[in-house]
Amino acid sequence: MDRSKVIAIITGAISILLAIAYLVVVQLLDFRGEMLPAPIDTGTLIPSTLVTVATVITRLC
């Protein structure tokens, strides 16, 4: 076999190994169970929204 065929076979083998490793990692992460969303601190949402609205109004005037 010439050099280009050997490189193509090696590259294909590496690609298949990476694909299998990716599937294993995804399965392990999925096996952990249902993902819960992060809690939202509502105390910080209102002031930041007011600051944003005040900034927009200031720039428009």
Order of alpha helices (4+ residues) and beta strands (2+ residues): alpha-alpha
